[in-house]
Every structure is written in structure tokens, then in C-alpha cells.
Amino acid sequence: MRPHMSKGPPRADLEARTKASRAYADRARRSLPGGVTAGVKYFDPYPIAMKKAKGCRLWDLDGNEYIDYCLSFGPLVLGHGHPRVMKAIRDSLQSAGTTMFGTPHELEATYAERLLRIFRPDGRMRFTMSGTEATLHAVRIARAYRKRPMIAKFEGHFHGGVDEFLVSHTPSRDETRKGLVPISGSRGTPEHVLKNTLVLPFNDLDETAARIRSHADRLACVILEPIERSYIAPDPEFLKGLREITADHDIPLIFDEVMSGFRVAFGGAQHAYRVTPDLTCLGKIIGGGLPCGAFLGRPDILDLADPVRGDFFQSSTFAGYPIAMAAGMATLDELEKPGAFDGLLETTRTLTSGFERHLKEHGVPAVVPGVGSVFSILFMNHAPRNYRDSLEADEAKRSVLDTSLLARGIFVKPGKPFYVSAAHDNIAIRETLDAFEESLSGPA
Ligand SMILES: Cc1ncc(COP(=O)(O)O)c(C=O)c1O
């Protein structure tokens, strides 16, 4: 049940009902910078701390209930604690008698074969423990293949908290006025990283092609989120053109499908847009709610990691641990059931079209861009085509909306996209649309 709002401002209301989260934040700040274990989990004035979850719902330390549109930043595509996934974890623990072997085991190859059938039947892959580790090693192996240090990445694209991926991942409006120059996204970025990163504009094929061509003899790879920020669609011609130009110069093209892998289509953006990259990075959903990532692709590149050859070093103590393989496969089993993926897309469409209807009725200039089961709300007049466009959006208005939704029991990480799960049922969708409508008409 959604909370009953007082007639006061949503922020005061939210703070009044989340006193235990505030107390927790005060305590946690003393040991964890900002009171969080990852910067992305923080929001102002303090993040709401949860203690229980089920399906599409979360309960915070004060006992408030929320409908979850963060889903741990995407992985929980079946919702929290899906019975089949929980059983797979329990069964794996029971039959293995341990959380990990530290040796090869059968589930690793079984899951690898399955993911390769979906993404690259002639390919090879390695598991990692996270999306970041997957992108990191994909870039490293591309460098090993081309024996060059420089990489190209797109402005506004995120591939994990690593020096080269933080280059130009969130430049400010002022910084973008300098042109497409590498901007450090964090203190401590070494100068050589900035020098060896070429920044490209998403959905601008002419400029992208010109930049790649002029650096073609230096580039080890081009990496991108084929769906920018998981909700801005690529022009199909853009991805195809990018594929052609990188192939012409034998520059490995890396699709970071950590987010899009099982959200835009079963098999990611490469299936939806029929473009085959040289390397693909996966994460999030493939672990079924447990830490897991993977990089896969062309056998001639991946085989550099064969220890017998000794060309390329990659290792990870925990990678491929049995419960993540079991939870990931159980998740894909559910998603593959007839109608399951289509149902998820349909639920998302019901939500986005409902949001759009309410925005129109209230004369609010905002757009709801989305792809697959992820979307966002941007207070601007037209759908953005890339990161630069999205900087036109009014963040302050979005922040007011997010606070208002939180106060009404809709959990969205402020400023971030909305992720939908198969556990979002009709009741949850109706409650969400009601809360959204009230937020547009209620006190700011
Ligand atoms: C597209 C993309 N790549 C890589 C990552 C990093 O994944 P992880 O947080 O599992 O390291 C993320 C995380 O949000 C992501 O969205």
C-alpha cells in the first residue's frame, strides 16, 4: 500500500517518515564516506536505507513500503527474491557443499555455452565478477590484440569506475563547450590516460567516422554502450556505420551490454539492431542478482587469454563461482519462457505511455525516452539523441519529481533511469501511475 501523503511539501513529508534512514546515514557516514558503499547509492540529504524486499517492493528501516524502479541499478529483472532464483541458489549450495571450488566446475562451461549460443556461437568467453571487470578486460585484450594503448569511447558513456572509462563520462555543460576533448571524471586520473583516450559523439556518424579515421593507426578499440545510458536509442545506421568503419581498420568494436544485454532484447542491442561487435561485455542480469560479469567475442582475440599461449593475463579469484552461474541460468530460464520478455516490454510501455499521458494532461514539458525495459524522465522539449542533448534537461525539476515520488512510495534513484521487472504487476503499475499523477498536481 502506498503511503498517505500529508498536505505539506514532499521533501518534509519524506524526511518525517524516514527518520531511521537519517539516523542510519549519520552513523554510516562515520565509517563509510558519504554513508554509502558506492557513490551511485548516495542522494541528498541522505539515501533511504532498506531492510527487506520482495518482488517489485522494498521496505525501508522505518517500515515504509516502496515500489522499486531501481532494482539494484538493473540486475533484478525478475524482481527481488524470485522463487526459482532463490531455489537455484539453495540447490547449488546444497549439491556443491561450498560457495566456490577455486577449480573448474561443470556449471561454468554449461553457462558459457549458453551465453555464447545467444551472443556469439563461434566465440569464446571469460567470466568476471562485475561489469567493470568485464569492460576492463575487454579493453585490455583488445590492446593485447592490436598492441596499442589508445582507446576510443563515447561522451557520456559509462563502463565502470576505471580511469579510462571515467574520461568524459559526465562532463558538465561548461566542459562540453571545450569540444570533444578528454575530460577527467575523477581526481587522480593519470595524464597518459587522457592522452590515450579519444572521445566520440554518439549518434553522430560523420564526426565519429572522421575521428576514428584520423586516429586509425593508433586505436586499440572502440567501446560504447550501444544504447546510451540504457535509454537513448542508437540510429540503426549509426551502429552499422560504426561497425563498418571499425572493421575497415581492424579496430575491435566492443559493445558494453552490461546493462542492455537482457533489457532491450533477449540477446541485447546486437540482436535488436543486427550488428555484431568483435567483443561483448555482460554483467548485471547474467548473475541473477549475484555479482557476475563476462566478456566474450571473436575466438582469435579471446584465445589470447589461453594460459598455454601466455599472451594475455586475466585472472579473478571468485569468477565463475557456482551460485552465480546457477542464479544467472535460472533467471534466463524464466526470461526465456514464452511471453515473459514480451510481457516485460508491455509492462514498460504501459508505464511510459501512462507517464506521457499525465505529462501532457498537466502541460508539463518533459519526455520519457526509453528502450526495452529501461526509461527515464527528462524535463526538456525533445527526446535526446545523445549525452550533450540530455544536458538540456532541467535537473532541478527532475529532483522535485523524484522526491515527490519517493514520498509517495515509488522508489527511483533520484536522477537515474527507471528499471522495470517481470514482478511489476498491474497493481504496482496502477499505484505508480496514480503516484505520478499526484506528483504532477501536488505541492512541490
Ligand atoms: C553499461 C555499464 N557498463 C559497466 C557497468 C559497471 O558494472 P558493475 O557496476 O557491475 O561493475 C555499468 C554499471 O552500471 C553499466 O551500466
The ligand as a Gaussian input file, in Angstrom:
#p B3LYP/6-31G(d) Opt

LIG

0 1
 C       26.861000      -0.001000     -19.240000
 C       27.593000      -0.361000     -17.973000
 N       28.815000      -0.896000     -18.045000
 C       29.509000      -1.261000     -16.962000
 C       28.984000      -1.073000     -15.701000
 C       29.758000      -1.485000     -14.484000
 O       29.175000      -2.632000     -13.934000
 P       29.439000      -3.045000     -12.399000
 O       28.804000      -1.999000     -11.552000
 O       28.830000      -4.417000     -12.265000
 O       30.909000      -3.104000     -12.206000
 C       27.713000      -0.497000     -15.567000
 C       27.141000      -0.254000     -14.234000
 O       26.141000       0.385000     -14.057000
 C       26.990000      -0.139000     -16.735000
 O       25.779000       0.411000     -16.662000

